[in-house]
Amino acid sequence: MTTPLTLALSRRGDGRRVLTAVGEIDMSNVARFAAELAGTSDGAPLVVDLTGVGYLDSAGLAALFAHAAHVELVATPLLEPVLTVSGLTTLLTVHGLDGAGRDGDGRDGAAPEG
């Protein structure tokens, strides 16, 4: 059974692409998530908005790792443990975990334009 996941691609006012995910990302639907990430991997930065994601398993993490070079995340504190333990917070910028962005080197950064 596939877990519900909604994906929407949009553009911010500054032209950057945003992939918004709502639902759960797990092995039952990660192929769709990975395909969306791969479809936007032309080297241009991509903001992946995970604020509507309530569950992210290792399959979802693997998809994010594969595209870490051009991805910036927006997440809630709910996902902080899995993003931190996996090491993603040291590889890419993650916004929203503690009210500010966290750059891939662990420094705070500015939140992305909404």
For each residue, the residues with C-beta under 8 A, 3 or more apart:
1: 28
2: 5 28 29
3: 23 24 25 26 28 29 55
4: 23 24 29
5: 2 21 22 23 24 25 29 32 33
6: 21 22 23 52
7: 19 20 21 32 33 36
8: 19 20 22
9: 17 18 19 20 36 40
10: 17 18 20
11: 15 16 17 18
12: 15 16 17 18 47 112 113 114
13: 113
14: 113
15: 11 12
16: 11 12 44 45 46 47 112 113
17: 9 10 11 12 40 44 45 46 47
18: 9 10 11 12 46 47 48 49
19: 7 8 9 36 37 40 46 47 48 49
20: 7 8 9 10 49 52
21: 5 6 7 25 33 48 49 50 52 53
22: 5 6 8 52 53
23: 3 4 5 6 29 52 53 54
24: 3 4 5 29 53 54 55 56
25: 3 5 21 29 30 33 50 53 55 56 57 59 60 63
26: 3 29 30 55 56 57 59 60
27: 30 57 59
28: 1 2 3
29: 2 3 4 5 23 24 25 26 32 33
30: 25 26 27 33 34 59 60 62 63
31: 34 35
32: 5 7 29 35 36
33: 5 7 21 25 29 30 36 37 60 63
34: 30 31 37 38 63 66
35: 31 32 38 39
36: 7 9 19 32 33 39 40
37: 19 33 34 40 41 46 48 63 64 66 67 71
38: 34 35 41 67
39: 35 36
40: 9 17 19 36 37 44 46
41: 37 38 46 67 70
42:
43: 70
44: 16 17 40 70
45: 16 17 70 71 72
46: 16 17 18 19 37 40 41 67 70 71 72
47: 12 16 17 18 19 71 72 73 74 112
48: 18 19 21 37 64 71 72 73 74
49: 18 19 20 21 52 73 74
50: 21 25 53 56 73 74 75 76 79
51: 74 75 76 96
52: 6 20 21 22 23 49
53: 21 22 23 24 25 50 56 75 79
54: 23 24 78
55: 3 24 25 26
56: 24 25 26 50 53 60 61 79 82 83
57: 25 26 27 60 61
58: 61 62 86
59: 25 26 27 30 62 63
60: 25 26 30 33 56 57 63 64
61: 56 57 58 64 65 82 86 88
62: 30 58 59 65 66
63: 25 30 33 34 37 59 60 66 67
64: 37 48 60 61 67 68 71 73 88
65: 61 62 68 86 88 91
66: 34 37 62 63
67: 37 38 41 46 63 64 70 71
68: 64 65 71 88 91 92
69:
70: 41 43 44 45 46 67
71: 37 45 46 47 48 64 67 68 92
72: 45 46 47 48 92 93 94 95 112
73: 47 48 49 50 64 83 88 92 93 94 95
74: 47 48 49 50 51 94 95 96 111 112
75: 50 51 53 78 79 80 83 94 95 96 97
76: 50 51 79 80 96 97
77: 80 96 97 98
78: 54 75
79: 50 53 56 75 76 82 83 97
80: 75 76 77 83 84 89 97 98
81: 84 85
82: 56 61 79 85 86
83: 56 73 75 79 80 86 88 89 94 97
84: 80 81 87 88 89
85: 81 82
86: 58 61 65 82 83
87: 84 90 91
88: 61 64 65 68 73 83 84 91 92 94
89: 80 83 84 92 94 97 102 104 106
90: 87 104 105 106
91: 65 68 87 88 104
92: 68 71 72 73 88 89 104
93: 72 73 101 102 103 104 109
94: 72 73 74 75 83 88 89 97 101 102
95: 72 73 74 75 100 101 102 109 111 112
96: 51 74 75 76 77 99 101 111
97: 75 76 77 79 80 83 89 94 102
98: 77 80 102
99: 96
100: 95 108 109 110 111
101: 93 94 95 96 108 109 110 111 112
102: 89 93 94 95 97 98 106 107 108 109
103: 93 106 107 108 109
104: 89 90 91 92 93
105: 90
106: 89 90 102 103
107: 102 103
108: 100 101 102 103
109: 93 95 100 101 102 103
110: 100 101
111: 74 95 96 100 101
112: 12 16 47 72 74 95 101
113: 12 13 14 16
114: 12
